[in-house]
Amino acid sequence: MRRAALSHGIVDISAHMLPDPSDSWRSHLAFGAVPGPDGTQTGDIDRLSVQTVAAQRFPVPPDGPGLCVSLASCMNGLPRRHQDESSTMAAAFLAGGASSVLGSLWLVRLHATALVDLLFHHGLRTGHAPADALRQAQLWMAGPVREPPASMPADVRRLAAELLNALTASGHDPADPAFWAGLVVVGR
């Protein structure tokens, strides 16, 4: 994470968010296998807790807007125990030195989140601030015509089209706010 932060100014994390209802500091991102419906786990799980992240001091690129963290996990921006609590994974990254964090307030659907994330990164790449990049991605999802931007690299454009097709093929309308309104940027 430190190398990506310093060399690119953005860190993407795709993991499962596992809350600890008794202590938000112990809530963590899980990388690898997660508990199944019966509670059994397959394989090892690497964990990254809210407490560990908040204690970090991430390097910040000398040029540019600072470190942006994109969390592709469910409910990483919402406290699980008390609504006025601030110890979320998104807040932990801000405490660790990130200038902005893309997080989610509710359970997210894989294809929709991946599509918004691609559009968000495209917005960052074209010079938008994180909040503006997310706004543009959300407006695109809500709009009546959804053609991946021509300014995207061809392979990313194809992936965006595949994700959009997968979402609509499963009977979901990308304009439904449930798929994109829960994504928020905190920080600057």
N, C-alpha and C positions, 0 to 999 in steps of 0.2 A: 504494500500500500504506500509506503513511504517513497519508493522509487517512482511510482505512477504519479503521486501527488506532486513531486518536485519536477518531473520531466514534462508532464502533460497538464497539470493544474486541475485534473478531474479524476475522480476515482469512482468506478462503477462497482457496486456490490449487489450480487444476486444471491439471496439466501432466504431461509425461512426465519421469521421472527417468532421466537418462542417466549411468551411473557411469563413472568413469575408474579402471580397475583399477590403474593405475600410481601414481595420486596422488589420494586421496579429496578433497583440497581443490579439485580441478578438476572433480569430479562436479558435475553441474548439472541444474537444471530446464530443460526446453526448451518454449518456448511457440511454437506454430505447427507447421509441417511437421517431421516426424522422418524419419530415414533408413529407407528401405524395406528389404525382404529382400535386395535386390541392392546395398544401400549407397548408392543415389542419393537425393538429397534434392529435394523439390519446395518451392519458395518459401523465404523467409527464416525463420531460426530466431532468436528472441530467447532468450538464455541467462541464467540466474541461478545462479552457482556457490555452492557451500558456503562458499568463502572470502569471497565478496562479502557473503553474508547474515550470516556470523559477524562481519564488520567493521561492520555497521550498528548503530545505536542507535535502535530503533523507539520512537516516542512511546507512552507508556502513559496511558490515560484516567485522569483524576484520581480518579474514583469507580469502584468496582467491583473485580472480581477481577484485573484486569490484562489483558494482551493474550493472546488465544487464537488460535493459527494452526491451521487445518484444511488439511492437505495431501492432496489427492486425487491421489496419484501412487503408483506402485509402489515399494516398498522404500526409502522415504525415511527410515526409522528404523533401518535395518540397514546397518552398514558392509559394503562389498563386498570389501575386501582382507583385513583381519585382524579376527577376531571380537572382540578386545579394544579395537579402535579406536573412538574416540568422535567422529570427524569425519563425522557424518551430517548430512543436511539438517535433520532435526528438532533435533539438538543445535546446529546453527548458528543456528536461530531462537531457541533458548533463550539462546545467547550474545549474540544481538542485542537481547535484552530481552523476549522473549515469556515469559509466565509458564507457559504450557502449550501443547503441540503435539500434535495428533492426527496420527499417522503410521501407516505400514504396514510390516510386517516381511516381506511376500512379495507376489508378483504378485496383484493384486486384480481381480475381475470387475466391470466397469463398473456394471451394474444393481444388484448387491448393495452395492457401495461407495456408490453414490448414495443408495440406500435407507437404509443405516446413517447416512450423513451427514445426511440429512433428519431422521431420528429423533434424532441427536446434537444438531442445532441446535434441535430442538423441546425437548429436555431443557435445553439452555442457556437458551432463551427462558422456560422455566417455572421457572427459578431453581436448577437443579442445577449443581454444580461440574462441570468438564469430565470428570473420571474417572467421576463418578456418571452423567452424561449418556450417556457411552459404554457404561457397564455396563447401563443401562436399554435402550439401543438393541440391545445384543447379546442381552440376555435376551428381548427382543421377537422377534428373529430366531430364537432357539433354541426359543421357545415353540410349543405346538401350535396356538394360535389367533392369527392375525395380521390384526387389523383395525387400520388406521391410527387413532391416537388421535383421539377426537372433539374434543379441545381444539386440534387443529391447524387452521389456517385452511383453508377449504374447497378452495382451489386447490392448496395443499400436500398436503392429504389425498388429492385426486384424483391428483396426481403420485405420491405414495407407493403408491397402489393400482395405478397403471400400471406402476411399476417392479417391484412385487411380481408382477404378472401376467406381465410380460416375463421375469422370472427363472424363474418356474414353467413358463411356456410353452416355455422353452428346455430343459426337462427337469431343471432343477436344484432341489434342496430347500434353501430358505433356512435351514433348521436346520443344514445342514452347516457345521461350524466353519471349513472352508476359506474360506468366504465372509465371515466376520466376526471370527474369533479373531485374525487377524493385525493387526487395527487396535488400536493402543495409544495411550494418552495419556501423554506424558512431561512432567515439570514438576510444577506443583502445581495 
